[in-house]
Amino acid sequence: MTPGRIGFALYLAVLLWYCLNVGVPIDRIGQTVWIVAGILAAGLGRTWQQHVRVFLDWIPLVAALVLYDHTRGIADTLGMTVRIGELVRVEEWLFLGELPTVWLQERLYDAAQVRWWDVPVAIVYFTHFVLPWAIAAVFYFRSRPLWIRYIRRVLLLTYTGLLTYVLLPAAPPWYAARVGEISDEVARISTRGWWELGLSFADVMLKDAQAQSNQVAALPSLHSAFALLSVVALWPVVGHLYGRWLVGRVPLGTVLGVGLRVVLALFPLAMGFTLVYGGEHYVVDVLAGWLYVVLVCAVARWWEHRASVRPATARTV
C-alpha cells in the first residue's frame, strides 16, 4: 500500500471515532480542519509545495464562508422590513387557500411520538451541513480545476443568497405561526427523527445551530439550493465513478450509474419536502432556491467561457 492510502485509512478511522463520540462537525472551522487533514493524509508522499498549496487554496475559501456566516447573522438588523405575511399570502394564492406546511403537518406530524418518516426527514435535512463540503473535498483531491469550478458556484450562490437576505429578509412558516400570521400551529420538526435513531445529541446540536442562525433568512432556501447544486455537480461524474472506479467496464456499472442518477434526481425533491414539512421553508422559498442555482450556474458558465476565449484570442493576435 502507498503512504497516501495508509494515511487516509488512519484518517478515516480517527474521523469515524470522532463522529461517534463527539459528533459530526458542522461548523466551518471544524469541517475545514477535517477536510484539509484528510487531503494531507491522502497525499502523503507528495512534495511539500503541494501540501502548502492545500492551505493556500482552502484558507481563503473558509475565510469567505466564515465572513458569510457572521454577515448572515446580522442581515436582519440593518433596518429592512421583514416579510412575513406576504409569503403566507403568496403561498395561499398558489395552493388555493392551503398552506402546504400546515397541510402536511396535520396529516403526518404527531407531537406525541416520532414517526418512521421523521427519520429520513432528519437525515435529508442534515445533508445540507455535510454533503456540499464533502463534494468539495473529493473534487479537490481528484482535480483542482474541477474543485475551482465547483467552489466558484458555491461562493456565487452563497453571497447571492446573502444579498437577498439583506435586501429582503423573510420569515419561515414556523416564525410566521409564532407571531400570529398563520392561525394554525406550525412545529419546527426537521431534526426530531434523530431521537428515533438514538442520536438525540444530533437533534440538540442542530437546534443549537438553528438558534444561532438568522431567523428571517428564508428566501431563497439555500438548503434546497445546495441540494440541487450538489446534484448538478455530481451528475456528470456519476458514470465515471461507477463505471471506472468500482466495477469496471461491465453492464453492472451502467445499472449502478442509472440507479445513482435516480437517487440524485429525487434528492432535491426530498429536500424540498423536508423543508416544507419541517416548517423551515415555504414552497416558494424552495423554488426560489432552485432558480438561484440555475442563474448562478449560467453566470459561472458565461464567465468560464469568457475566460477561456480570452487567452485564445490573445494567442491569435
Order of alpha helices (4+ residues) and beta strands (2+ residues): alpha-alpha-alpha-alpha-alpha-alpha-alpha-alpha-alpha-alpha-alpha-alpha-alpha
